[in-house]
């Protein structure tokens, strides 16, 4: 069974760093891109960027380039989304999802809620 | 602002047919890239509803159908049911973005 399991909810203060994770199982992790998707409270889905775990090649949406870092460790089938200095506006639900090249997101993680508040 | 535009909301009575449009451009839908649709129920992760413009994953009722023409695509829900009340998002690939953006999202309300 294909699964993407994300790390748990986080509560952080502005300026702190954070890394959340997404572990794939039940499939060849290096055969699919992993994307990160942001959903701010009451808002729509925003594609942030993606990584090809086989080569760690990344693409970022211009809206998120320079604000986050996407990485992966194929040895443990895990992708990461990282911030070096969180802001209150980073408060959101973050989903990981897999797709093949230009295709659909067929499996999604359960989501990780990130709350940034002083 | 997303490169794929959807109406913010649509509504219909039980049993009716509703459609949701997804308008793109020559760098995404118009370039020939497939359109996919997702349903998001409150408090849950999005779920794939239609892939490859008009294909339903196993388990998705045939009340849901998709189409694509030119730089736009549409999702139709026939025989609307109370359980269809959710947010719906289109998605494609954009060559300018080098990535797969989502549409702005549409809330479907069952009257």
HADDOCK unambig.tbl for C-alpha pairs under 7 A between the chains (distance, minus, plus):
assign (segid A and resid 44 and name CA) (segid B and resid 104 and name CA) 6.25 0.50 0.50
assign (segid A and resid 44 and name CA) (segid B and resid 105 and name CA) 5.99 0.50 0.50
assign (segid A and resid 45 and name CA) (segid B and resid 102 and name CA) 6.40 0.50 0.50
assign (segid A and resid 46 and name CA) (segid B and resid 102 and name CA) 6.35 0.50 0.50
assign (segid A and resid 47 and name CA) (segid B and resid 100 and name CA) 6.93 0.50 0.50
assign (segid A and resid 47 and name CA) (segid B and resid 101 and name CA) 5.52 0.50 0.50
assign (segid A and resid 47 and name CA) (segid B and resid 102 and name CA) 6.61 0.50 0.50
assign (segid A and resid 59 and name CA) (segid B and resid 98 and name CA) 6.75 0.50 0.50
assign (segid A and resid 59 and name CA) (segid B and resid 99 and name CA) 6.80 0.50 0.50
assign (segid A and resid 61 and name CA) (segid B and resid 97 and name CA) 6.53 0.50 0.50
assign (segid A and resid 102 and name CA) (segid B and resid 93 and name CA) 5.90 0.50 0.50
assign (segid A and resid 104 and name CA) (segid B and resid 36 and name CA) 6.07 0.50 0.50
assign (segid A and resid 104 and name CA) (segid B and resid 51 and name CA) 6.09 0.50 0.50
assign (segid A and resid 105 and name CA) (segid B and resid 48 and name CA) 6.91 0.50 0.50
assign (segid A and resid 106 and name CA) (segid B and resid 48 and name CA) 5.96 0.50 0.50
assign (segid A and resid 108 and name CA) (segid B and resid 45 and name CA) 6.99 0.50 0.50
assign (segid A and resid 110 and name CA) (segid B and resid 45 and name CA) 5.94 0.50 0.50
assign (segid A and resid 111 and name CA) (segid B and resid 45 and name CA) 6.73 0.50 0.50
